[in-house]
């Protein structure tokens, strides 16, 4: 249980820093595919959360 809490704590801090990479990735995808503004915003939010969770897990277990 403590590992999950530590991972989420690290991920909460990383949310701010993962916004820029998420925007850049979705911008790249928008050049390849036709993405609406609603899908663009949703993809950015979801990708930000996923990237911060991945980095939080890596920080916790490395």
KABEL-V275564 format. One record per pair of residues at least 12 apart in sequence whose C-alpha atoms are under 7 Angstrom apart, sorted by sequence separation. I is the first residue (numbers start at 1). J is the second residue. If there is no record, write none. Layout:
i	j
I	J
I	J
This chain:
i	j
26	40
26	43
26	44
23	44
22	44
22	47
22	48
19	48
18	48
15	48
18	51
15	49
18	52
15	52
14	52
11	52
11	53
11	55
11	56
10	56
8	56
7	56
7	57
7	60
6	60
